[in-house]
Amino acid sequence: MNLSDKQQEFIDLFNDLGEWNDKFDYLIHLSDELQVMPANMVVPENKIQGCTSQTYFCCTYLNDLAHIYGQSNAAIPSGIITVVKELFQGATRTEIQQAVINFHTETQLLAHLTPARAGALEQMILRLS
């Protein structure tokens, strides 16, 4: 499944959740799936600046495949990291750079996050490439 299809699948699922309370509950539920980031990656350069929670995110490439790591001490940012990881983990750098990343706008997620969390999501997307 290509990145466009993966994003569309998430967009459809997220938009079908209905009310924003249900959508945020879904993100909180996804936060339980996030694996702990390796301790050696919890460093200042991986910290998301401006986020009110302690949120770390990085994307590395091994054999040109994206490996995404992240953690947060808050449930919603952790859920967002899980979404980003599910959508982009294993994609090539070229696929990510050429993709129209729109899951956060097509779901209106970006518009419903606090400014700090919206900025954190935008930083995560920038760090993918």
Secondary structure, DSSP 8 states (H G I E B T S, - for coil): --HHHHHHHHHHHHHTT-SHHHHHHHHHHHHTT-----GGG-SGGGB-TT-SS-EEEEEEEETTEEEEEEEESSHHHHHHHHHHHHHHTT-BHHHHHHS---HHHHT-HHHHS-HHHHHHHHHHHHHT-
